[in-house]
Amino acid sequence: MFEKVLVANRGEIAIRVMRTLKEMGIASVGVYSEADRDAPHVSEADEAFLIGGPAPAESYLNVEKLLDTARQVGAEAIHPGYGFLAENAAFAKACEEAEIAFIGPPASAIEAMGSKTRARELMAEAGVPIVPGTTAPVESVAAAKKEAKKIGYPVACKAAGGGGGKGFRVARTDEELEDAFEGAAREGEKFFSDPTVYLERYLEDPRHVEVQVLADSHGNVIHLGERDCSVQRRHQKLIEEAPAPHVNEEMRERIGKIATEAAAAVGYRSAGTVEGLQEGDDYFFLEMNTRVQVEHCVTEMVTGVDIVREQVLVAAGGELSVKQDDVELRGHAIECRINAEAAHKNFAPAPGEITSYAEPAGPGVRVDSGVRAGSEVAPLYDPMIAKLIVWDVDRERATARMLRALDEYEIGGLVTLIPFHRTLLATEQWRRAETCRDLLGDKKWLKSLTPEAAPKPAADEPEEPETTERIYQVEVDGRLHSVKVIGAAAPAGGNPGPAAGLRRPPRRERAAGGAAAGGATEVLVSPIQGTVLKVPVSKGDEVSEGTLICVVEAMKMENEIIANRAGKITELSVTEGGSVAAGDTIARIE
């Protein structure tokens, strides 16, 4: 077994992995960017090292720096978590060449399943039902239009290396296809270094059902049942549950067989997920994610299997600790992703500082988080703050428990999806286990989810004069050390960080996006801070309400800013490649 493992990730998944390593008696090595010096995952690790600047390319995606750090500290293995390098075959291969175990599947399996076109081709050859569409890359918009006519509209344009909802665009007509194709290619290039796009028939209201698989190098391949992840925005999951409410025992056995055979076909090893679309009794293969999923927690809650632990055992050359006959689904689990997003503004990212923080507790409640009071949810990274997971004996009682836990959850200082989750879980659509796409597509319903006003931070109180004990984080040659100081803290000379228990300055209030302050509705302002990727209009254009004005990337998501009224664009303040801050004027429409 390993003695030391480097966790090449941040936030809640880094902490999740480190907790299992601690239970297994394995030392954990954390890494962090300059923006994450005060992040909780840094203090959770047994050792922590600075690996670069705030941008992911400078730090969490810096393969050479990660491998150098692993060598320096004597780590025998690297756990990639999810996102970043988790599904990067070149990274898995580089670990192998450096004689460092990659806690995940072999590079060959990542290559086979990481390319969605190759995965579809493999599954079609194996007789597994796939969604109608292409099994080869589509080279151009013109070629896409030809394929779309064969498939039939609506079609989904998907990045071949995509995942997590990124690189996924829908075109309902020939006129929409160019934007959808180019958008999918752009996100594929940005997030996965692969602009390749393929086309699928877009199914209007399927259920998104996925199967958790585990495999080792001794010929054991099992599944842990399925999860339903149908509640999504922009093809990214918001709520997950296990078991799936519309899957019976016959279908569970059938799709479990599809998943294990798919894994065996590519010599899979470690944890993975076979995703599919369910329409009635039909089930179509969608893709395979060659990593631990964000939503793995609900499967752990209903099976009692620690999926990360199984990953570590397999990477160390061991056998799975559980056999297929041992797997039993008990009760029902639900997960809500607690993101820093404004549902009432079409799920716009809402980065900022968390001024107060208190997690729910009690029977059957689990919180996987990567923040605390004083943490900054930075626009550089994913907007997820935490995952709230509950378990109870059935779906109805699990829903009641989740509603109670959501009521207890306190996150001050920024907008989150807590009000959205509370409202949706109380609807008849959720009670009937529908996909809730009608609600998520209803702009009036979303706009009604205006969050409660965040409590203002209390005024700073004077420091007590008596002696105190404080913990300071000190970085020496890129390695973080904790230093205990007993006595009065110096009034200046450095920020002690959250571990010192000092109060941060009050957060400045920000103007809301939409119309400019003062009710001047002819002014369209940005609700978010980010980079302008696309501006399809020009000064002087006549536009209708709802016309796309620009696309702003923030927190790894592309956000469409649309006209708030019909009229003529008399001022256009943004350009492609430029930056925009929350509250900045984008355009004046008169």
C-alpha positions in Angstrom: 0.0 0.0 0.0 1.1 3.6 -0.6 2.6 5.6 2.2 2.1 9.1 0.6 -0.3 10.3 -2.1 -0.4 13.7 -3.8 -3.9 15.1 -4.4 -3.8 17.1 -7.7 -6.9 19.1 -7.1 -8.5 21.7 -4.9 -11.7 22.4 -3.0 -14.2 19.8 -1.7 -12.9 16.9 -3.8 -9.4 17.4 -2.5 -10.7 17.3 1.1 -12.9 14.3 0.2 -9.9 12.3 -1.0 -7.6 13.4 1.8 -10.2 12.1 4.4 -10.1 8.7 2.9 -6.3 8.7 2.8 -6.2 9.6 6.4 -8.5 6.7 7.3 -6.3 4.4 5.3 -3.2 5.6 7.2 -1.7 7.3 4.1 -0.1 10.7 4.3 -1.7 13.3 1.9 0.2 16.0 0.0 -1.9 19.0 -1.0 -1.1 21.5 -3.8 -2.4 25.0 -4.2 -2.3 28.0 -6.4 -1.5 31.6 -5.3 -5.3 32.2 -5.1 -5.8 29.2 -2.8 -3.2 29.9 -0.1 -6.0 30.2 2.6 -8.2 27.4 1.2 -9.3 24.7 3.6 -7.9 21.9 1.5 -4.4 23.3 2.1 -4.8 22.9 5.9 -6.4 19.5 5.5 -3.3 18.1 3.9 -0.4 16.6 5.9 1.9 18.7 3.6 1.0 21.4 1.2 3.0 23.0 -1.7 2.6 26.1 -3.9 2.5 25.0 -7.5 1.9 28.2 -9.4 -0.2 31.3 -10.2 -4.0 31.6 -9.9 -4.9 30.5 -13.4 -5.4 26.7 -13.7 -2.9 26.5 -16.6 -0.2 27.9 -14.2 -1.0 25.5 -11.3 -3.6 22.7 -11.3 -3.0 21.9 -15.0 0.8 22.3 -14.8 1.8 18.7 -15.3 5.6 19.2 -14.9 5.1 21.1 -11.6 2.8 18.4 -10.2 5.2 15.6 -11.1 8.2 17.6 -9.8 6.3 18.1 -6.5 5.4 14.4 -6.2 9.1 13.5 -6.8 10.3 16.1 -4.3 8.1 14.8 -1.5 8.4 11.1 -2.3 4.7 10.6 -3.2 4.2 7.2 -4.7 0.8 8.0 -6.3 -1.3 11.0 -7.5 -5.1 11.2 -7.2 -6.5 13.7 -9.7 -10.0 14.1 -8.2 -12.4 15.2 -11.0 -11.9 18.0 -13.5 -8.5 19.5 -14.3 -6.3 16.5 -15.3 -8.6 13.7 -14.1 -9.4 12.5 -17.7 -6.2 13.6 -19.3 -4.6 10.5 -20.9 -1.3 12.3 -21.4 -1.1 13.0 -17.7 -1.9 9.4 -16.8 0.9 8.3 -19.2 3.3 10.9 -17.8 2.7 9.5 -14.3 3.4 6.0 -15.5 6.6 7.1 -17.1 7.7 8.9 -13.9 6.9 5.6 -12.0 4.2 7.4 -10.0 0.9 5.5 -9.8 -2.1 7.3 -11.3 -5.1 6.7 -9.1 -7.5 6.2 -12.0 -7.9 4.1 -15.2 -5.0 3.3 -17.6 -4.2 5.9 -20.2 -5.5 3.5 -22.9 -8.9 3.4 -21.3 -9.0 7.2 -21.0 -8.1 7.5 -24.6 -10.7 5.0 -25.7 -13.6 6.5 -23.6 -12.3 10.1 -23.3 -13.1 10.7 -26.9 -16.9 10.6 -27.2 -16.7 9.7 -30.9 -14.4 6.8 -30.2 -16.5 5.6 -27.3 -19.7 5.8 -29.4 -18.0 3.8 -32.1 -16.8 1.1 -29.6 -20.3 0.8 -28.1 -22.0 0.6 -31.5 -19.5 -2.2 -32.5 -20.3 -4.0 -29.2 -24.1 -3.8 -30.0 -24.8 -1.3 -27.2 -27.7 1.1 -28.2 -26.4 4.6 -28.8 -28.2 7.9 -29.4 -28.6 8.3 -33.2 -25.8 10.5 -34.6 -22.3 10.5 -35.9 -19.6 8.1 -34.7 -16.9 10.2 -36.4 -15.8 13.8 -35.9 -17.7 16.4 -38.0 -15.1 18.7 -39.6 -17.1 21.8 -40.5 -20.4 23.7 -40.2 -21.2 22.7 -43.8 -20.6 19.0 -43.0 -22.6 19.4 -39.8 -25.6 20.7 -41.8 -25.5 17.6 -44.0 -25.4 15.3 -41.0 -28.1 17.2 -39.2 -30.5 16.6 -42.2 -29.8 12.9 -41.9 -30.3 12.9 -38.1 -33.2 15.3 -37.9 -33.5 18.4 -35.8 -33.1 19.2 -32.9 -29.4 18.1 -32.8 -26.8 18.3 -30.1 -23.4 19.6 -31.1 -21.0 18.0 -28.6 -17.2 18.4 -28.0 -15.5 15.0 -28.5 -13.4 15.5 -25.4 -16.2 17.3 -23.4 -17.9 16.5 -20.2 -19.7 18.2 -17.2 -22.0 20.0 -19.6 -19.1 21.9 -21.3 -18.9 21.7 -25.1 -22.6 20.9 -25.4 -24.9 23.1 -27.6 -28.3 22.5 -29.1 -29.5 23.6 -32.5 -33.2 23.3 -33.3 -33.0 24.7 -36.8 -30.5 25.1 -39.6 -30.1 28.7 -38.7 -29.0 27.9 -35.1 -26.5 25.2 -36.2 -23.5 27.5 -36.9 -23.5 29.1 -33.5 -24.1 25.8 -31.7 -21.2 24.1 -33.7 -18.8 26.9 -33.1 -19.7 27.2 -29.4 -19.2 23.5 -28.8 -15.8 23.6 -30.6 -14.7 26.7 -28.7 -15.5 25.2 -25.3 -13.9 21.9 -26.4 -10.7 23.7 -27.2 -10.7 25.9 -24.1 -11.5 23.2 -21.5 -10.2 20.0 -23.1 -7.7 21.2 -25.7 -9.7 19.4 -28.4 -12.1 21.4 -30.7 -13.4 18.2 -32.4 -17.2 18.1 -32.5 -19.8 15.4 -33.3 -23.6 15.4 -33.6 -26.3 13.5 -31.9 -30.1 13.6 -32.0 -31.2 15.8 -29.2 -33.8 14.0 -27.1 -36.3 16.5 -25.7 -37.1 15.2 -22.2 -35.1 12.1 -21.4 -34.0 11.1 -18.0 -30.2 11.2 -17.4 -29.4 7.9 -15.8 -25.8 6.8 -15.1 -24.3 3.6 -13.7 -21.3 3.6 -11.3 -18.7 0.9 -12.2 -15.6 -0.3 -10.3 -12.9 -2.5 -11.9 -9.5 -3.9 -10.8 -6.6 -5.5 -12.6 -7.6 -9.0 -11.4 -10.6 -9.3 -13.8 -13.3 -8.0 -11.4 -15.8 -5.6 -12.8 -18.9 -4.6 -10.9 -21.5 -1.9 -10.8 -23.0 -0.1 -7.8 -26.4 0.6 -9.2 -27.5 3.8 -10.9 -28.0 7.5 -10.3 -30.6 9.9 -11.8 -29.1 13.3 -12.7 -32.0 14.7 -14.8 -32.3 18.1 -13.0 -29.8 20.1 -15.0 -29.1 23.7 -16.2 -27.1 24.2 -19.4 -26.6 20.4 -19.4 -24.8 20.6 -16.1 -26.2 18.7 -13.1 -27.8 20.4 -10.1 -29.5 17.6 -8.2 -28.7 13.9 -8.2 -30.4 10.9 -6.6 -29.9 7.2 -6.1 -31.5 4.9 -6.9 -33.2 6.3 -10.0 -36.9 6.7 -9.4 -38.0 5.3 -12.8 -35.6 2.3 -12.9 -37.0 -1.1 -11.9 -35.0 -4.2 -11.1 -35.1 -5.5 -14.7 -33.8 -2.3 -16.1 -31.2 -2.0 -13.3 -29.8 -5.4 -14.2 -29.9 -4.6 -18.0 -28.1 -1.2 -17.7 -25.7 -2.6 -15.1 -24.7 -5.3 -17.7 -24.2 -2.6 -20.4 -22.0 -0.6 -18.0 -19.8 -3.5 -16.9 -19.4 -4.8 -20.4 -18.4 -1.4 -21.6 -15.8 -1.1 -18.9 -14.4 -4.6 -19.6 -14.3 -3.9 -23.4 -11.6 -1.2 -22.9 -9.6 -2.9 -20.1 -11.0 -0.5 -17.5 -9.5 -0.2 -14.0 -10.6 2.1 -11.1 -14.0 4.0 -10.7 -15.9 5.1 -13.7 -19.4 6.1 -14.8 -21.4 5.0 -17.8 -23.9 7.7 -18.6 -27.0 7.1 -20.6 -30.4 8.6 -21.5 -33.6 6.8 -20.5 -36.9 7.2 -22.4 -39.5 4.8 -21.0 -38.0 1.4 -21.2 -35.3 2.4 -23.7 -31.7 3.2 -22.6 -29.1 4.7 -24.9 -25.4 4.9 -24.1 -24.3 8.5 -23.9 -20.6 8.5 -22.7 -18.3 7.2 -20.2 -16.6 9.4 -17.6 -13.2 7.9 -16.7 -13.0 9.4 -13.2 -14.8 9.7 -9.9 -18.0 11.7 -10.4 -19.0 14.8 -8.5 -22.2 12.9 -7.5 -20.5 9.7 -6.3 -21.6 10.5 -2.8 -25.2 9.4 -3.3 -24.0 6.0 -4.4 -21.8 5.8 -1.4 -24.8 6.6 0.8 -27.1 3.8 -0.5 -24.4 1.1 -0.9 -22.0 1.9 2.0 -19.0 1.6 -0.4 -16.3 4.2 -0.2 -15.6 4.7 -3.9 -12.4 6.7 -3.3 -11.0 3.9 -1.1 -11.7 1.4 -3.8 -9.8 3.6 -6.3 -6.7 3.7 -4.0 -6.8 -0.1 -3.4 -7.0 -0.8 -7.2 -4.2 1.6 -8.0 -2.0 -0.1 -5.4 -2.5 -3.4 -7.3 -5.2 -4.8 -4.9 -8.6 -6.4 -5.6 -11.9 -4.7 -5.1 -13.1 -5.2 -1.5 -16.7 -5.8 -2.7 -18.2 -8.4 -5.0 -21.3 -7.9 -7.2 -23.3 -10.1 -5.0 -22.4 -8.0 -2.0 -23.9 -4.8 -3.5 -27.3 -3.9 -2.0 -29.1 -0.6 -2.4 -30.6 0.6 0.8 -32.9 3.6 1.2 -32.7 6.7 -1.0 -30.0 9.5 -1.2 -30.3 13.0 -2.7 -27.5 15.5 -3.5 -27.9 19.2 -4.1 -25.0 21.1 -5.6 -24.5 24.3 -3.6 -23.1 26.7 -6.2 -22.4 30.4 -6.1 -24.9 31.1 -8.8 -27.9 33.4 -9.2 -30.8 31.2 -10.4 -33.0 34.2 -10.8 -30.4 35.6 -13.3 -30.4 32.4 -15.4 -27.8 30.8 -13.1 -25.2 33.5 -13.6 -22.0 32.9 -11.6 -21.9 34.9 -8.4 -18.4 34.9 -7.0 -17.4 36.7 -3.8 -16.4 36.3 -0.2 -18.3 34.1 2.3 -18.9 36.3 5.3 -20.5 33.6 7.5 -20.8 29.9 7.2 -22.7 27.2 9.1 -23.3 23.6 7.7 -26.4 21.6 8.5 -26.1 18.4 10.6 -28.2 15.6 12.1 -29.1 12.1 11.1 -28.5 11.2 7.5 -26.9 14.5 6.5 -23.5 14.8 4.8 -21.7 17.9 3.6 -18.7 17.8 1.3 -17.4 21.3 1.2 -14.2 23.2 0.4 -14.9 26.5 2.1 -15.3 28.2 5.5 -16.2 31.7 6.7 -13.8 34.1 5.0 -13.2 31.9 2.0 -13.3 33.6 -1.4 -15.2 31.9 -4.2 -13.0 33.1 -7.0 -14.1 33.6 -10.6 -11.1 31.6 -11.8 -12.6 28.3 -10.8 -15.8 26.2 -10.7 -18.7 27.9 -8.8 -19.3 24.9 -6.5 -19.2 25.8 -2.8 -20.2 22.4 -1.5 -22.4 19.3 -2.0 -25.2 18.7 0.4 -26.2 15.0 0.6 -28.9 13.3 2.6 -30.1 9.8 3.1 -33.4 8.3 4.4 -35.4 5.1 4.0 -37.3 6.3 0.8 -37.5 9.2 -1.6 -40.3 11.1 0.2 -38.5 11.1 3.5 -35.1 11.9 1.9 -36.8 14.9 0.3 -38.1 16.1 3.7 -34.7 15.6 5.2 -33.1 17.6 2.4 -35.5 20.5 2.9 -34.7 20.5 6.6 -31.0 20.6 5.9 -31.3 23.3 3.3 -33.2 25.4 5.9 -30.3 25.0 8.3 -27.5 25.8 5.8 -26.1 29.3 6.2 -23.9 30.9 3.7 -23.6 34.7 4.1 -22.2 37.3 1.8 -23.0 35.8 -1.6 -25.8 34.4 -3.7 -26.2 30.6 -3.8 -28.6 28.0 -5.2 -30.1 27.2 -1.8 -33.3 29.1 -2.5 -33.6 27.3 -5.9 -33.2 23.9 -4.3 -35.7 24.6 -1.6 -38.3 25.8 -4.1 -37.8 23.0 -6.6 -37.9 20.2 -4.1 -41.3 21.5 -2.8 -42.9 21.3 -6.3 -45.3 18.7 -7.6 -42.9 18.0 -10.5 -40.2 16.9 -8.1 -42.7 14.8 -6.1 -43.8 13.0 -9.3 -40.1 12.5 -10.1 -40.2 14.4 -13.3 -37.1 15.9 -15.0 -38.3 19.5 -14.1 -37.2 20.8 -17.4 -40.4 22.8 -17.7 -39.4 24.8 -14.5 -35.8 25.2 -15.5 -36.9 26.6 -18.9 -39.4 29.0 -17.3 -37.8 32.4 -17.0 -40.6 33.8 -15.0 -40.3 30.9 -12.5 -36.5 31.4 -12.3 -36.9 35.2 -11.8 -39.2 34.5 -8.8 -36.3 32.8 -7.0 -34.8 36.1 -5.8 -32.6 35.2 -2.9 -33.0 36.6 0.6 -30.8 39.6 1.3 -27.5 38.5 2.5 -26.8 39.5 6.1 -24.4 42.4 6.4 -21.2 41.6 8.3 -21.1 43.0 11.8 -18.9 46.1 12.4 -15.4 45.2 13.4 -15.0 45.0 17.1 -11.8 46.1 18.9 -9.3 43.3 19.7 -9.2 42.1 23.2 -6.0 43.3 25.0 -5.3 39.9 26.7 -2.8 37.4 25.4 -4.1 35.2 22.6 -2.9 32.1 20.8 -2.8 32.3 17.0 -1.9 30.1 14.1 -0.1 31.7 11.2 0.4 30.1 7.8 4.0 30.7 6.6 5.3 29.8 3.2 8.9 28.8 2.9 10.4 27.7 -0.5 6.9 26.9 -1.8 6.0 24.7 1.2 3.3 25.8 3.7 4.1 25.6 7.4 1.8 26.3 10.4 3.4 28.5 13.1 1.8 29.0 16.5 2.3 32.4 18.1 1.3 33.1 21.7 0.9 36.8 22.6 -0.6 39.9 21.2 -0.8 39.9 17.4 1.2 42.6 15.5 -1.1 45.3 14.2 0.5 45.2 10.8 3.0 43.3 8.7 1.1 40.6 6.9 -2.3 38.9 6.7 -2.5 36.0 9.1 -5.2 34.3 7.0 -8.4 32.6 8.2 -6.6 30.2 10.5 -5.6 33.1 12.7 -9.3 33.8 13.5 -9.1 37.5 12.6 -12.1 39.3 11.2 -11.8 40.3 7.5 -12.9 43.7 6.3 -16.6 44.0 5.5 -17.4 43.1 2.0 -18.5 45.9 -0.2 -22.0 45.7 -1.6 -22.2 45.3 -5.3 -24.9 46.7 -7.7 -27.2 44.1 -9.1 -27.0 43.3 -12.8 -29.6 44.0 -15.5 -30.8 47.5 -15.8 -28.5 50.3 -14.6 -29.1 51.8 -11.2 -31.7 54.5 -11.3 -34.1 52.5 -13.5 -32.5 53.5 -16.9 -33.8 50.4 -18.7 -32.1 51.5 -21.9 -28.8 50.6 -20.4 -27.8 46.9 -20.4 -25.2 46.2 -17.7 -23.2 43.0 -17.0 -24.5 40.9 -14.1 -21.1 39.2 -13.8 -17.4 39.7 -14.1 -15.6 37.8 -16.9 -14.1 37.7 -20.3 -16.1 38.6 -23.4 -15.9 35.7 -25.9 -18.3 36.8 -28.5 -20.1 40.0 -29.6 -22.5 39.1 -32.6 -24.0 42.6 -32.8 -22.8 46.1 -33.8 -23.5 49.7 -32.9 -26.5 50.8 -34.9 -28.2 47.4 -35.1 -31.9 47.1 -34.4 -32.5 44.3 -31.9 -35.5 42.6 -30.3 -35.9 41.8 -26.7 -34.0 38.6 -26.0 -31.5 39.1 -28.8 -28.0 37.8 -28.0 -25.7 40.8 -27.3 -22.6 39.1 -26.1 -21.2 35.9 -24.5 -19.2 36.4 -21.2 -17.2 33.5 -19.7 -17.1 33.4 -15.9 -16.3 30.6 -13.5 -15.8 28.1 -16.4 -19.2 28.8 -17.9 -20.3 30.7 -20.9 -23.1 33.2 -20.1 -25.3 34.7 -22.8 -26.2 38.4 -22.2 -29.4 39.2 -24.0 -31.2 42.4 -24.8 -33.5 43.6 -22.1 -35.7 45.5 -24.5 -36.2 46.1 -28.2 -34.6 49.0 -29.9 -31.5 50.4 -31.6 -28.0 49.8 -30.1 -26.7 53.4 -29.7 -23.7 52.4 -27.6 -21.7 49.2 -27.5 -19.0 49.1 -24.8 -17.6 45.5 -25.1 -15.3 43.9 -27.6 -14.3 40.3 -28.1 -11.4 39.3 -25.9 -12.0 42.2 -23.5 -13.0 42.0 -19.9 -16.1 43.2 -18.1 -16.9 43.7 -14.5 -20.2 43.2 -12.7 -22.2 46.4 -13.2 -20.3 47.6 -16.3 -22.3 48.9 -19.2 -22.5 46.5 -22.1 -24.8 48.4 -24.4 -27.4 51.2 -24.6 -30.5 50.2 -26.4 -32.9 53.1 -27.2 
